[in-house]
């Protein structure tokens, strides 16, 4: 996978593309470390893991402001839901995959 940059003053990171994720996410610690602007959601959004349990960090209460996401030569604006994730600072979920109509070989 290509390296992702959001925005230029934030280091390049690898993202997980997850067709099982119902949204796209960014790690809370990563957000704090890089001073990424956030907005409080009007209503918390519960999130479940694959076996139906609620994620340990609880409902999603914040999201990023629109960020510039760069993958190779492609650039777009994206809002990411903020969660705690240990292994991947960014997760691009099924809505992102559907919007881009990717062909994976």
C-alpha positions in Angstrom: 0.0 0.0 0.0 1.1 3.5 -0.6 2.1 5.8 2.2 -0.4 8.2 3.4 0.2 11.9 4.3 -2.3 14.0 6.3 -1.4 17.0 6.1 2.1 17.8 5.1 3.3 18.7 8.6 2.3 15.3 9.8 4.7 12.4 9.1 3.8 9.8 6.5 2.1 6.7 7.9 0.8 3.4 6.7 -2.9 2.8 6.8 -4.9 -0.3 7.2 -7.6 -0.8 4.5 -10.4 -2.7 6.2 -13.4 -3.8 4.3 -15.0 -4.9 7.5 -14.8 -1.4 9.1 -18.1 0.6 8.8 -16.2 3.9 8.8 -12.6 5.4 8.6 -10.7 6.0 11.8 -7.6 7.6 13.3 -5.8 6.8 16.5 -6.4 9.1 19.4 -2.8 9.1 20.5 -1.7 10.0 17.0 -4.2 12.9 16.9 -2.8 14.3 20.2 0.9 13.8 19.2 0.4 15.7 16.0 -2.1 18.3 17.2 -4.7 17.3 14.6 -7.8 19.5 15.0 -10.9 17.7 16.2 -14.7 18.4 16.5 -17.0 16.9 19.1 -19.8 14.8 17.6 -23.3 15.9 18.4 -24.2 12.3 19.4 -21.7 9.6 20.5 -21.5 6.7 18.0 -21.1 3.2 19.4 -18.6 0.9 17.5 -18.4 -2.9 17.7 -15.6 -5.2 16.9 -16.1 -8.3 14.7 -17.5 -10.5 17.4 -20.1 -7.8 18.4 -18.4 -6.5 21.5 -18.1 -2.7 22.0 -14.6 -1.4 21.4 -12.6 -0.9 24.6 -12.3 2.9 24.0 -16.1 3.3 24.1 -18.4 5.2 21.8 -16.8 7.7 19.3 -17.2 11.2 20.6 -14.9 13.2 18.3 -13.8 13.3 14.7 -11.1 15.2 12.8 -11.8 18.4 10.9 -11.4 17.6 7.1 -7.8 16.5 6.5 -5.9 16.2 3.3 -5.3 12.6 2.6 -2.5 11.9 0.0 -2.0 8.4 -1.5 0.6 8.5 -4.2 -0.6 11.2 -6.6 -4.2 11.0 -5.4 -5.4 13.7 -2.9 -8.7 14.1 -1.1 -10.4 15.6 1.9 -11.5 13.1 4.6 -12.9 13.3 8.1 -11.8 10.4 10.4 -13.5 9.1 13.5 -11.2 9.1 16.5 -10.6 5.8 18.4 -7.9 4.1 20.3 -6.0 1.6 18.1 -2.7 0.0 19.0 -1.5 -1.2 15.6 -2.7 1.2 12.9 -2.8 5.0 13.2 -5.3 5.2 10.3 -7.9 2.7 9.2 -9.8 3.3 5.9 -13.1 1.4 6.0 -15.7 0.1 3.6 -17.2 3.5 2.8 -13.8 4.7 1.6 -13.3 1.6 -0.5 -16.8 1.9 -2.0 -16.2 5.6 -2.9 -13.0 4.7 -4.7 -14.2 1.6 -6.4 -10.9 -0.1 -5.9 -9.9 -3.2 -7.7 -7.7 -5.4 -5.5 -5.8 -8.2 -7.1 
